[in-house]
Amino acid sequence: MGIALLDWSRLAIIAFLYIYQMATPNKQTKQAAAAKASGAENKSAPLISTGAENVINWVIFALYSALLLYMSVNHEPWRDEAQSWLIARDLGFIELLKCLPNEGHPPLFYLVLMPFAKLGLPYTKIYIVSDLLAMGLAWLVLFKSRFPLYLKIPMLFSYFFLFEYAVIARNYGIVMLMLMAVAAIYDKRHELPLLYGFIIFLLFQTHVLAFCTGAGLGLIYLVEVVREKRWSVKSLGAMALMGAGGLAMVALLLSAGMKSSYTKLATDKMGAVTDAMGNALLLDKSSGMVALFLYLLLVVALFRKPLVLLFLTVAVAGYCYLVAFKFQGAIRHHGFLLTFILAAYAYATHYQPLKQFEKFAWVEKGGLIMLSVLLGIQMLKGSDMTFRDLEDNFTDSKNAAEFINNNGLANYEIVGHRSYAASSIVPYLPGKKTIFYADQNRSTTFIILDTVFYNNYMKYSGDYAPYIAAQKFKNLDSVLLVMNMPIEYPAFLNEWEPVYQTIKEPIQRDEVFVIYRHKKLQ
């Protein structure tokens, strides 16, 4: 009942603000209209809104931050969040760089986590990091972008920017943060080229699937420097920073040691792309062809700004290549297509249209309206997905770890199986407790994503854990089995008794646990 009330209250407030914006021309709108009439469109629009819209922006920011914090406090981190946290906590900088090829991720998010993890912030507070990043994005969108309010509202409260890229502490949200940071200083990219280049350098360090966004921005910067003859030591330095960021990413990709079963060619390449489009715009991969058509309309609506189209073409083409030939991903990866189109529209507000197409401003505005409607639909459609995390456990790892800690079992030798699920409990254990991952036959904290892992992580049944425990540990009375599947072999069931079992299946369905302790001989 309380969740339903919160859900409808949120929607009522957003609807009010949306209607207010559409019905009331504000100071910024009037200034933009006057600028357009005088032929100075996009030249002097203020980056920070004033008056009534400024008040509304702060109300939205407060509402977004409060809702985000409430949802984050009630979220249980899953194994991917645990993996990032453990790597940041347990490795030094050089060790991190050596580890990243196996992870397939650039270093930026780990470096952001490192101070918090190494200074002793409890893992249960990891949401502080992701919330700060999400609130930073919200501030840039509300106060430093030229988006109309009717786009800002559904964007921030959409599935991706309220939950998937905000509540879940991964390196996805930081991509949009960097893209909007670029937009925030876009007018000054030639006045502050080194700062601009550094932000794009950081963009390259966010996520592999965002590689071509940095390449696209670097390319249009180069085009502008050549066309406008802006050569200088600083502009060359900016391009050197961008190039260094890109080369670092390429080096990471070339040295990645992931198994081909993880990084693979899609059997249906066009299907992989349309699935990504469907998830990105409509949260439904079965609507991929419809979403692809809508995405193309959004792209065409930017036809008056060719450099923006160049950025978007490079970004989307590179992404589609990776999805079709390397990694098909899930909805969290597909959402990048949404971030790319949003970034393109943010950059478009800083460009003058081609003179022969000045009178077609309504096409670009139509794109903005279409984008806001799609985000509004996504906001409503994703509401159930978002708020389900308040009703159900995202994972049972926290409950399982609390059972271990509260019953004095953390000092036992812990055998985890399957390793990918068992790893999600490790950050809750005291100190830097390692566990023995049965399917990898080694003791670590985080999962080492090498060929040993990919060859074995789905290979063994639940009966492998008690078998390997008997091979590795002499005193089984001090051994705990933490498993996401039950023991089935009768002889092992006679030796091991379950002391904990997940009661209700969580959202992350394979992070359910059965904990066994060895039966003492009578």
N, C-alpha and C positions, 0 to 999 in steps of 0.2 A: 504493500500500500504506500509506504514511504517513498519507495523508489519510483512508483508510478506518479506520485504527486510531484516529486523532484523533476521527473521527465517532462510532465505537462507544464510545470511552472517555467522550466527552461525554454520550452517551445513558445509559451505565451510571451515571455519577455523578448525573445528573439523576433517573433512576429511583430510585436509592437515597434521595436527599433527599425525593423525592415520597412514597415509601412510608413513610419515617420520619415525615414530617409527618402523614400520614393515620392512622398507627398509634399515635402517641404524643401524648397531650394535653399541651400545654405550658402554661407559666405564664399566657401571655396568654389561651389558650383557657379555662383554669379561671377566670380573672378575669372574662372575658366571660360565662361560664355563671353565675357567682355574681351578676353585675350583672343579668343577665336575670331570675334567680330573685327578686331583690329589687325588680324593677320599674324598675331604673335602666339598662336596656340602652342602650348607645351613649353614655352620659354621661361615663364616666370611664375608658374603655379607653385604655391608654397608647399614645402615638404611637410610642415607641421600645421595641422588644421587649427583653427581658432574658434572661439565663441561656442555656440551650441554644439557643433559637431565635436569639438574638443572635449566637452563634458561627456557626450555620448561615448566617445572613444574610451575615456577613463572608466565609464560604467561597464562597457563591454570588457575592458581589460580586467577589471575587478571580478566580474561575473565569470569570465573564462578562467582566471587564476584560482578562484575559490572552487569552482567545479572540478578543475583539473586536480587540485590538491586533494579534494574529497575522494575522487576516484582513485588517485594514486595511493593514498593511505590504505585503501581497501583492495589493492591489487597484490597478488602473490607473484613474485618474479619467477619466471620459468628458466629452463636450462640455458637458453641463449643469453639471457641476462646474467646468469651465474657465470657462464664462460667468460664473458667480457670482464666481469668484476674480478674473478680469480686471476686472470692474466694480468690485469692492472695492479692487483695487490701483490702478486708473488714474483713478478719479473722486474728486473731493472730495464733501463732504456735500451741497452745493447741487446739484452736477451729478448726484449719485446720485438725489436727489428728482425731478429733471427726467427722468431716464432710466426711472424705475420704471413710469410708465404703460405704456410699451411692453413692459416685462418682465412686467407683470401680477402682480407680487409686491410685498408690503409690504417695508419696509426692514430689519426686525430682523436677519435672517440676514446681510445684507450688512454691517450695522454690527458684528456679531460677528466677521465675517471681516476687516474693515478693519485693525485693529491688527496682526494677523498678516501680512497681505499687504503693508501699507505699511512695516512694520519689517524686511522682507526675508526672512521665512520662506520657504524654497524651496517651490515648488508641490508637489513630491513629498511634502511633509509636511503637506498639507492635511488629512490624516486626523487630525492632532492635534486640530483644532477639532471635527470631528464626533465623535471619540471622547470628548472631554471633555463634550460635550453628552449623549452617550448614557450615559456613566458617571454624570453628574448625574441623569439620569432613573432609572437603576438604583438609585442611592442613595435617591432619594425613594420609589421603589416598595418597596424592602426595609426602610427604616428610618423612613419617615414616613407610610406608608399603612397602612390597617387591613385590607388584603387578606390572606386566609389564605395560608400558604406554598404550598399546593397550587395557587394561582393565580399567585403571584409567579414561580414557577419556569418554567412553560411560557410565561408572558407574555414574560419577558426573553429566553428562548431561542427564541422564535418567529421566523418569517421576517422580519417587519417590524422588530422591535426588536433583532434581532441583525444584520441585514444591510441591508434596504432603507432603514430610517430611522437607521442607525448607521454602517455602513461607507461608504455612499455619502453624500458631503458635500453635502447639499441642505437645503432649509428645511422638510422634512417632520417630522423627529424633534423639532424645537424646538416643534412644536404640542403633542405629548404632554408634553414637559417643562413647558410652561406650564400645561397642564391638571392635571398632578400637583402643580405648585407651588401651584395654587389649593387642591387637596385638602389639602396639607400644613398650610395655615393656616386651613382651613375653619371650625374651631371658634372661631377668633378673628376672623372676618370683621367682626363688629360691634365688637370691641375695637380692632382695627387696620384700620379701614375704608380709610384712605388707601393702606396697603400692599396690601390686597386689590384696591382699585380700580386701582392701578398695575400689578399682575400681569395683570389683565384687559385693561388698556390694551396691555400687551406682547403678550398673546394675540391681540389684533386685528391686531398687526403681524407675525404669523407667516406666514399663508397665506390667500389669498382663500377657499379652500374651508372654512376654519375660522371664517369671519366669524360664522356663526350660533351657534357655541359661546359666543363673547363676548356676543352678543345674548341668548342663553338665560340665561347666568349673571347678566347685568345685570338681566334681567327678574325673576328669582326674588329677587334682592337687593332690588329695588324693592318687590316684593310683601311681603317680610319687614319692610322698613322701615315700610311703610304699615300692615300688619296689627298689628305689634308696637309701633307709634308710637315708632320709634327715630330720629326726626328730630333732626339735629344738624348743625353746620357741617361736621364731618368726614364724616358720611354723605352730605351733599350734595356735598362735595368728591370723595368716592369715585365717586358717580354721574356727576359732571362728568368725571372721568378716563375712566371707561368710555365715556361719550358722545363724548368727544374722540377716543378710539381708534376707535370705530365710524365717526364722521364722516370721519376721515382715510382709513379704508378705503373708504368710499362715494365720497369725492372721487377716490381712485385708480381705482376701478372706472369712474366716469363719464368720466374723462379717458383711459382706456386706448385706445390707438390700434391694437389688434390687428385683423388682417384677419378678415372674416367666415368665411373658409375655416378659420380656426383656432378661432374662438369661434363655435359654431353650434348650431342646434337639432338635437336627435337625431331621426333619421327614425323610430325606434322608442323612444319615451320610456320606456315601461315596461321595455323590453329594456335600455335604458341603466342603469336603476336596478337591475334584477336582475343584470346583469353586474357592477355595482359590489359588490352584496351577495355574489355568488359569490366574487369575488376577495378581498374583505375577510375573510370567515370561512373559506372552504375553498380559497383560492388557485386557484379554478377557476370561470371565469365561466359555463361551461356548466351548473353546478349552482346557478344563480342563484335559481330558485324554491324549492329546498330551503333555501338560505341565507336567503332572505327569510322563510320560515316559522320557521326557528330564531331569526332576529333578532327577530321579533315575540314569540316565546316569552320571549326574554331581556328584552324591554321590559315585557311583561305581568307578569313576575316581580317588577317594582318597583312594583306597583300600590299597595302600602301607603305609598309615599312620593310623594305627588302633585307636590311641587315638583321632585323629581328627574325625574319624568315630563315636567313642563313644560320643563325644560332639554333633555331628550333629544328631545322633539317639535320644539322650535324648531331645534335643531342639525341633526337628520336631515332635517326638512322643507326647510330652507334648502339643505342639501347636495344633496338630490335635485332640487330646482329647478335648481340650477346644472348638475348633471350632465345633466339632461334638456333644458335649454334653452340652455346656454352652452358647456359644455366636458365632453366625455365622459371624457377622461382615460385613464390606464393604471392598472395594478395599484398603483403607488405612490400614486396619488391615491385609489384606492378604499379603501386601508387606513385612511383617515380614519374610515370608518364603524366600524371596530374601535376606534379611539381614543375615539370618542364613547361607545360602550357601556361601555368600560372606565372612562372618566371618570365616567359616570353611576353605576356601581357603587361607585366610590371615594367619591363624594359621598353616596351612600345610607347608607354606614356612619356618617355624622355626623347622621342624622336619626332621630328617634323615629317609629315607625309610627303610623298612625291608630289610635286606641284600639279601634275596633270590629274591627280586623284584626290585633291584636297576636298572636293565636294562630296566625297564618299565616306565622310567621317561616320555616317550612320552605320556603315558595315562593321567597323571596329566596335562601335558601341553595341551593336547587335551581338557581336561575339562576347562582349562583357556580360550582357544580359543573359545570353545562353549559358555562359559559364556559371553565373550566379544561380540560375534555375537548376542546372545540373548539380551544383553543390548543395542547393537547398533540398533537392530530392535525395541526394546522398546522405545529407544530415538526418532526414527523417527515416530513411531506409536503414541507415547504420545505427540508429538509436538503440534498437534491440540488441545488436551486437555489442555496442558500447556499454550499455547498462547491465548486460548479462554478467559482466565481471563483478558487479556489486552484489548480485544474488548468489552466484556460484563461485567456488574456488577456481582460479585460473589453473592452478596446479596443486597437488597435495604435498609438495616437497616441504613446505613450511611446517605443516602438521606432523609429518614424519620426522623431521629434524627436531621439533620440539619434544616429541615422544622420546627420542634418543637422549637428548640433553636432560630432560626432566627426570629420567629414570636411571641416570648415572651410567649410560651405555656408551658415551662418547669416547671413553678410554679403551673400548674394545677394538680389536682389529676388525675393520669393516670391509666386507667384500661386497662390491656393488655390481649389479647385473640387471638389465643391460646398462652398459656404462653411460650412454647418453642421458638416460633418465636419472640414474643414481647420482650423476654429477650435480644435479640441481639442489641436492641437500647439503653439499660440501660447504658453501659459504656460511651456513648457519652453525657449523660445528666450531668448537673452541680452537683458538690459535690458528695454525696452518695445518690442521689435521688432514692427512692424506687418506685415501681409501684405495683398496686393491680392486682394480677394475678387472673382473674375471675374464671378459672377452678380449681384453688387451694384454692380460697377464703381466700387469705392472701397477705400481703404486704411484699415484700422482694426485694433484688437486684438480686442475682443469683437464679436460680431454685434449690429448695430443692428436690433432687431425692429420695423421699420416697414413701410409698404406696399411699399417697394422690395424688401425681403427676401421678403415673402410673395407678391409677384407673380412673383418670379424664382427662388426657391431650388430649385425642381424643374423649371425650364423648359428648361435647356440640357443637351446631351450633353457627353461628355468632350472633344469636338473644339472646344468653345467656348473652353476655356482657352488653347490655343496660338494660336487666332485673336486673342483679345483681348490676349494678351501681345505679339503682333507689332504691334498697333495702339497700345499704350501705352508700350512700352519699345524704345528704339533699339538698345541693346546686348543682344541676346538671350543672348550668352555669359555674362552675369552674372544670368540669370533662371533660377529653379527653379520647376517646376510640381509642386505637391503636390495630388494628386487622389485621390478615392475611386472612380474609374472609369477605365478605360484610354482612350487615344487610339485611334480606329479609322480615321480618314481616312488613306489611304496617303501622301498628300503630306506630312502632318504627321509621320507615322511616319518619313519620310525625313529630317526635320529634328530630331526629338527622340528621344533614347535613354533608356530606363528605367535608372535606377541603383539603384533600391530598389523592392521589391514585397513586400507582406504575404505571409508563407508560410502561416500557418494562420488561418482565419477566427476572429475573436474573438466573444465573446458579443454585443457590440454590432455587429451584422453589417455595418452601413453605415460603420463606422469602420475600413475597410481602405484601404491607401494604395498608390499607384504614384507614385513620384517621378521626374520627367523632367528631364534637362539637355540644353541645346541642343547639337547636334552642330557642332563647329567645322569650318569649310570647310578642305578639304585643299589 
